[in-house]
Amino acid sequence: MTQAAGSELDERVPGRRWTVRLDAAGRGSAAVRISCSRPACAEQRLPSATAGRAAAVAHLKAHLRAAPAPRAGMYCACRAEGCHTHLPDTGRHPRAEPWRCGGPVVLAVITDREGRWWQAMECCSRCAAATPGAKTATPSQAPGPQPSERPTPAAPGAGTPQFSDRQVAAGTAVPAPRSAPARRRPPQVKIAQRVIPHHLRPVTLRDELIELGDLFRAYQQREQPDLALLADLHTRKASAFAAWAEATGDTGLRLDAQRAEQAATAARLQHQQRTGGTTDDDRPAVARLLTVATQWDHARSVLAHVADHTPLPGPEARLLVLMLTLRTAHTGTGTGNLVGQDLTALGLTDPEDLVEKLTGSGWLSLPGTVGDLLASRPENPTPITVPSLTPHEDGTGPFTFGKKMRPKLSGWAQKVVSDKKLRKAKAAAGTRLLALTLAAGTDASGRLGPGGQGITLNALADWVPTGPGELQHLVDQLTAADWLTDAALTDTQLTGQMTERVLPLTCPLRA
């Protein structure tokens, strides 16, 4: 009986089978090649494994769409592939039943777990169900009777492949597929590259961390930054990480919480700087000439440097040295260009004499005479050099900003000292120098001093070299020129508010 059954099997039509493979194209390259066992299919090369898998799946689907329906009169293509429904070739005496195929003929698709090959084959639905990971593509239209010593009982819905996902009565349905075992691990949830433990308690803390992680990832997808929102997220993160550190005793989490608090402060300050607003009012945004805190800090650094390195006394020399420094100060060089109008517009009593004194002291170097400098025009500027601003042997200099920052700072100072109302009032050099000093010493709303508490007279004396009795006159000039309002000069400090007209010229102090 066994020989008769085996002879009958050998006379049947073998099932079709073809394989699509994905292999590396060569060493040291991410490219892959796709090959198909069908002779008419040419090899393909793709730049990456991701693109290769997509192309391989598309190639196999094209074959499945073009393939005719499975043939009923055939034996399983999986017969020689170690299918669980066929006898293994052990060399021992075979059992009485050489094969146990059954059910309609189907086109089954299987693949390996790593996604390196895909195989389509004609087989019976029983073999497809017994193959781990197999998926049915198309059943046969009219399956013929399956040869076997024992007739297979007709299953409900015969004529279509069945993959049972529940227990049924024995002999009434195709066996359920024995799928490949899969490792089921809970999905990892992260925030700031830290995995949030599933057992973290309290649950409200874990939910907060998960939500924050989602919010930070959503923020990274934004097209435009929202610094106020980012500051709030960092504040929440700091609080959540502090609670996490308290619950676990992890010092690293406590440090992360501190860094998040610092990031929140920085983002909030940047938001205030960009909008010109403060934390306690809703004033409209101020479009400042210098837009970011680094520029404001560099402007103050130049003022401080000039206060300590002016070779001549008096406010006129201080103002001239400041403007020349801003023309030549940046890393890598101490040179710049100057025209006569740059000097005559400063309101100096005798600019020619002052420049000669600076060149005589060695602080300034000119290629020609001072008269040539005063006569120079924008189309033919005079190159000047400040030797003290040239870099040292180690490449360092008194300032850390570069050539792109220098013209912004110089333009800001020129805008202040050339203010229309100051020029109309023929303000003296001391008044213009005080205007620069006050513009660099306000809070975000324009109030003088850190936190709007005023500027001490000692600080003003360092930056504006005038006598005690002259300061009140300079303040009055700025008030008349619509620079200051509510100005009050005491024995210790100067308080007041920069007017709305000149708020764009201010450089707010860091909070």
C-alpha positions in Angstrom: 0.0 0.0 0.0 2.9 2.3 0.8 4.5 1.7 -2.6 1.2 2.4 -4.4 0.8 5.6 -2.6 4.4 6.7 -3.2 4.1 5.8 -6.9 0.9 7.8 -7.1 2.6 10.8 -5.5 5.5 10.7 -8.0 3.2 10.8 -10.9 1.6 14.1 -9.9 2.7 17.5 -11.1 5.3 19.2 -8.8 4.4 22.5 -7.3 6.0 25.7 -8.4 8.5 27.5 -6.2 10.6 30.6 -6.6 12.8 32.6 -4.2 13.8 36.2 -3.9 17.0 36.8 -2.0 18.6 39.9 -0.5 22.4 39.8 -0.2 25.2 42.3 0.5 26.7 43.8 -2.7 30.2 43.7 -1.3 32.4 44.4 1.7 32.6 47.9 3.1 29.4 49.0 1.4 25.8 49.4 2.4 24.6 48.5 -1.1 22.6 45.2 -1.5 21.6 43.1 -4.5 18.3 41.3 -5.1 18.2 38.0 -7.0 15.3 35.9 -8.1 15.3 32.2 -8.8 13.2 32.7 -11.9 15.6 32.8 -14.9 13.9 35.7 -16.6 14.5 38.1 -13.6 17.6 40.2 -13.7 19.7 41.0 -10.6 19.0 44.4 -9.0 21.3 46.6 -6.9 20.0 49.0 -4.2 21.9 51.5 -2.1 20.6 50.3 1.3 19.1 47.3 3.0 15.8 49.2 3.7 15.4 50.1 0.0 16.4 46.5 -0.9 13.8 44.9 1.3 11.1 47.2 -0.1 12.1 46.3 -3.7 12.3 42.6 -2.9 8.8 42.5 -1.5 7.5 44.5 -4.4 9.2 42.1 -6.8 7.6 39.1 -5.1 4.2 40.7 -5.1 4.5 41.3 -8.8 5.2 37.6 -9.3 2.1 36.7 -7.2 -0.1 39.1 -9.2 1.1 37.7 -12.5 1.0 34.0 -11.4 -2.0 31.9 -12.4 -4.2 30.4 -9.7 -2.7 27.4 -7.9 -3.1 24.1 -9.8 -5.2 21.4 -8.1 -3.4 18.4 -9.5 0.0 18.8 -8.0 2.0 17.7 -5.0 3.5 20.1 -2.5 6.6 22.0 -3.4 7.6 21.8 0.2 7.9 18.0 0.1 11.7 18.0 -0.1 12.1 21.0 2.2 11.7 19.3 5.6 8.0 20.2 5.9 6.5 19.1 9.2 3.7 17.1 7.4 6.2 15.0 5.4 8.4 12.2 6.6 12.0 13.3 7.4 14.7 11.4 5.6 16.1 9.6 8.6 17.2 6.4 6.8 14.9 4.3 9.0 11.8 2.4 7.9 9.1 4.8 6.8 5.8 4.8 8.4 2.8 3.3 6.5 1.7 6.8 5.4 4.4 8.5 3.2 2.7 11.9 3.3 -0.2 13.6 5.0 -1.1 16.4 2.6 -4.7 17.7 2.6 -6.9 20.6 1.9 -7.0 22.9 -1.2 -3.9 23.9 -3.0 -2.6 27.4 -2.2 0.2 29.8 -3.0 2.1 30.2 0.3 4.7 32.8 1.1 7.4 32.3 3.7 10.4 34.4 4.8 13.2 34.2 7.3 13.1 36.2 10.5 16.0 38.5 9.4 14.2 39.5 6.1 17.0 38.1 3.8 14.8 35.9 1.6 11.2 35.4 0.5 9.8 32.3 -1.0 6.5 31.6 -2.8 5.4 28.0 -3.4 2.4 25.9 -4.4 1.4 23.5 -1.6 -1.7 22.2 0.1 -3.3 24.2 2.9 -2.3 21.5 5.5 1.4 22.0 4.6 1.0 25.8 4.6 -0.6 25.6 8.0 2.3 23.5 9.3 5.0 25.8 8.0 6.1 28.4 10.6 5.4 31.9 9.5 3.7 31.0 6.2 1.0 33.3 4.7 -1.5 32.3 2.1 -1.6 34.4 -1.1 -4.2 32.6 -3.4 -6.2 29.4 -3.1 -6.9 27.0 -6.0 -10.2 27.4 -7.8 -11.2 23.7 -7.8 -9.0 21.5 -5.7 -9.1 17.9 -6.7 -9.3 14.9 -4.3 -6.1 14.4 -2.3 -4.7 10.8 -2.7 -4.3 9.2 0.7 -4.8 5.9 2.3 -7.3 7.5 4.6 -9.7 10.0 3.1 -9.5 13.5 4.6 -12.8 14.6 6.1 -14.3 17.7 4.4 -13.7 20.8 6.5 -16.1 23.6 6.9 -15.6 26.2 4.1 -13.7 23.7 2.0 -12.2 25.2 -1.1 -10.3 28.0 0.7 -7.2 27.7 2.9 -7.9 27.8 6.7 -5.4 28.8 9.3 -7.1 28.1 12.7 -6.5 30.6 15.5 -8.6 28.7 18.0 -9.1 25.1 19.1 -11.6 23.1 17.0 -12.8 19.5 17.0 -10.2 17.0 15.7 -10.6 16.1 12.1 -13.0 19.0 11.3 -10.5 21.7 10.2 -7.0 22.3 8.9 -4.4 22.3 11.8 -3.5 25.7 13.1 -0.1 27.0 11.9 2.8 26.5 14.2 4.2 30.1 14.0 7.7 30.9 14.8 8.2 31.8 18.4 8.5 35.5 18.9 10.1 37.2 21.8 7.6 39.5 23.4 9.1 42.4 25.3 7.3 45.4 26.6 8.1 48.4 24.4 10.7 50.7 25.9 9.6 54.3 26.6 12.4 56.9 26.8 12.9 60.5 27.7 16.3 62.3 27.1 17.8 58.9 26.2 16.8 57.4 29.5 14.5 54.4 29.6 11.5 54.9 31.9 11.2 51.7 34.0 7.9 49.8 33.8 7.9 49.3 37.6 8.6 53.0 38.4 6.3 54.2 41.1 4.2 56.3 41.7 2.4 55.7 38.5 1.6 59.4 38.1 5.4 60.1 37.9 5.8 57.5 35.2 2.9 58.9 33.3 4.3 62.4 33.6 7.7 61.2 32.2 6.1 59.4 29.3 4.0 62.5 28.4 7.1 64.7 28.6 9.0 62.4 26.3 6.2 62.6 23.8 6.0 66.4 24.1 9.8 66.9 23.6 9.7 64.6 20.5 6.7 66.6 19.2 8.6 69.9 19.8 11.6 68.6 17.8 9.2 68.2 14.8 8.1 71.9 14.9 9.0 74.0 12.0 9.4 77.2 14.1 10.8 77.3 17.7 8.6 78.3 20.6 11.0 79.3 23.4 8.2 79.9 25.9 6.8 76.4 25.4 10.3 74.9 25.5 11.0 76.7 28.8 7.8 75.2 30.3 8.8 71.8 29.1 12.2 72.0 30.7 10.6 73.2 34.0 8.3 70.2 34.0 11.3 68.0 33.2 13.3 69.4 36.0 10.5 68.7 38.5 9.9 65.2 37.2 13.6 64.2 37.2 14.0 65.5 40.7 11.1 63.3 41.8 12.5 60.4 39.8 15.9 60.9 41.5 14.2 61.0 44.9 12.4 57.7 44.2 15.4 55.9 42.9 18.3 57.6 44.6 20.1 58.1 41.3 22.6 61.0 41.4 22.7 61.2 37.7 19.0 62.0 37.6 19.4 64.8 40.1 22.1 66.3 37.9 19.8 66.0 34.9 17.1 67.8 36.9 19.6 70.7 37.6 20.5 70.9 33.9 16.9 71.0 32.9 16.3 73.9 35.3 19.2 75.7 33.8 17.9 75.0 30.3 14.5 76.4 31.3 16.1 79.6 32.6 18.1 80.0 29.4 15.1 79.4 27.1 13.0 81.8 29.1 15.7 84.5 28.9 16.1 84.0 25.2 12.3 84.3 24.8 12.4 87.6 26.7 15.3 88.8 24.6 13.7 88.0 21.3 10.3 89.5 22.2 11.5 92.4 24.4 9.0 91.4 27.0 9.5 90.7 30.7 8.0 88.2 33.1 5.7 90.7 34.8 4.2 92.6 32.0 2.6 92.1 28.5 4.4 94.9 26.7 4.7 94.6 22.9 7.9 93.1 21.5 10.9 95.4 21.0 12.8 95.1 17.7 16.3 95.8 19.0 19.2 96.7 16.9 21.4 94.1 18.7 19.1 91.1 19.0 20.7 88.5 21.2 22.4 88.5 24.6 25.9 87.6 23.2 25.9 90.8 21.2 24.9 92.8 24.3 27.7 91.2 26.3 30.2 91.9 23.7 29.1 95.6 23.6 29.6 95.9 27.4 33.0 94.2 27.1 34.2 96.8 24.6 32.9 99.6 26.9 34.7 98.1 29.9 38.0 97.6 27.9 38.0 101.2 26.7 37.4 102.4 30.3 40.6 100.6 31.4 42.8 101.3 28.4 42.1 104.9 27.2 45.5 106.6 27.0 44.1 110.2 27.4 41.9 111.7 30.1 38.4 113.2 29.5 35.1 112.2 27.9 36.1 113.3 24.4 39.2 111.0 24.3 37.1 108.2 25.8 34.4 108.6 23.2 36.9 108.7 20.3 38.9 105.7 21.6 35.6 103.8 21.9 34.6 104.5 18.3 38.1 103.7 17.0 38.2 100.5 19.0 34.8 99.3 17.6 36.2 100.0 14.1 39.3 97.8 14.6 38.3 95.3 17.3 37.9 91.7 16.3 39.9 88.5 16.6 42.8 88.2 14.3 43.6 91.8 13.5 43.6 95.4 14.9 43.0 97.3 11.7 40.0 99.0 10.1 39.0 101.8 7.8 38.0 105.4 8.8 36.8 108.5 7.0 36.7 112.1 8.1 33.0 112.2 8.7 33.3 109.5 11.3 35.3 111.9 13.4 33.5 115.2 12.8 30.1 113.6 13.6 31.1 112.8 17.2 30.7 116.4 18.4 34.4 116.7 19.4 35.9 120.1 20.2 39.1 119.6 18.2 39.2 116.2 16.5 42.5 116.9 14.7 44.4 117.6 17.9 42.9 114.6 19.7 43.9 112.2 16.9 47.4 113.7 16.9 47.7 113.0 20.6 46.6 109.4 20.1 49.1 108.8 17.3 51.8 110.6 19.4 51.1 108.2 22.3 51.5 105.2 20.1 47.9 104.0 20.6 46.9 104.8 17.0 48.9 104.3 13.8 48.1 106.1 10.5 49.6 105.6 7.0 49.6 109.4 6.5 48.8 112.6 8.3 45.8 113.5 10.4 44.8 116.0 7.8 44.6 113.2 5.2 42.4 111.2 7.5 40.0 114.1 8.1 39.9 114.8 4.3 39.2 111.1 3.4 35.8 110.2 2.0 33.8 106.9 1.9 35.1 106.1 -1.6 38.7 106.4 -0.4 38.8 105.5 3.4 42.0 105.7 5.4 43.3 102.4 6.9 44.1 102.7 10.6 45.8 100.3 13.1 45.5 100.1 16.9 48.6 98.1 17.9 47.1 97.1 21.3 44.3 95.2 19.6 46.5 93.0 17.4 46.6 89.4 18.6 49.3 88.1 20.8 51.8 85.4 19.9 49.3 82.7 21.1 46.6 84.1 18.7 44.5 85.6 21.5 43.4 89.2 21.8 41.3 91.4 24.2 38.1 90.4 22.5 36.6 87.1 21.5 34.1 88.2 18.8 34.9 87.9 15.1 34.7 90.0 12.0 31.0 89.4 11.5 30.1 90.7 15.0 32.3 93.8 14.9 30.3 95.8 12.3 27.1 95.1 14.3 28.6 96.5 17.4 30.1 99.5 15.6 26.8 100.2 13.9 25.0 100.1 17.2 27.4 102.6 18.8 27.2 104.8 15.7 23.4 104.8 15.8 23.5 105.9 19.5 26.0 108.7 19.2 24.5 110.0 15.9 21.0 110.1 17.3 19.0 112.8 15.5 17.9 114.6 18.7 21.4 114.4 20.2 22.8 116.0 17.0 20.1 118.6 16.9 20.8 119.5 20.5 24.6 119.6 19.7 25.1 117.2 22.6 28.7 117.1 24.0 30.9 114.0 23.9 30.1 113.3 27.6 26.4 113.2 26.9 26.8 110.8 24.0 29.1 108.6 26.0 26.5 108.5 28.8 23.8 107.6 26.3 26.0 104.6 25.2 26.6 103.6 28.8 22.9 103.8 29.9 21.8 101.9 26.7 24.1 99.0 27.8 22.9 99.0 31.4 19.1 98.5 31.5 16.8 95.6 32.1 14.5 94.2 29.4 11.8 96.9 30.0 14.4 99.8 29.7 14.7 100.6 33.4 18.2 101.6 34.5 20.4 99.1 36.3 20.1 95.4 37.1 16.5 94.6 37.8 15.6 98.2 37.2 17.1 99.2 40.6 19.4 101.9 39.1 23.1 102.4 38.3 25.6 103.3 41.1 27.5 106.5 40.6 30.8 104.6 41.1 30.0 102.5 38.0 29.0 105.6 36.0 32.3 107.3 37.0 34.3 104.3 35.7 32.6 104.5 32.3 31.9 108.2 31.9 34.9 110.3 33.1 33.1 113.5 34.3 33.0 115.4 37.6 30.2 114.9 40.1 28.7 118.3 39.3 28.6 117.6 35.6 26.6 114.4 35.7 23.3 116.1 36.5 23.8 118.3 33.4 24.4 115.3 31.2 21.3 113.6 32.6 19.2 116.7 31.9 20.5 116.8 28.3 19.4 113.2 27.8 16.0 113.9 29.3 15.6 116.9 27.0 16.6 114.7 24.0 13.8 112.2 24.9 16.3 109.5 26.0 15.4 109.4 29.7 12.2 109.8 31.7 11.6 109.7 35.4 15.4 110.3 35.9 16.5 110.7 39.6 20.1 111.3 40.6 21.0 110.8 44.2 24.3 110.8 46.0 24.7 107.1 45.3 22.9 106.1 42.1 21.0 107.1 39.0 17.5 105.7 38.4 15.1 106.2 35.5 13.5 104.7 32.4 14.7 104.7 28.9 12.0 106.2 26.6 10.2 104.0 24.2 11.8 105.8 21.3 15.3 104.5 22.2 14.3 101.0 23.6 15.5 99.4 20.3 19.0 100.7 21.1 19.2 99.1 24.6 21.2 96.1 25.5 19.4 94.4 28.5 21.4 93.0 31.3 21.1 89.3 32.1 18.7 88.5 34.8 
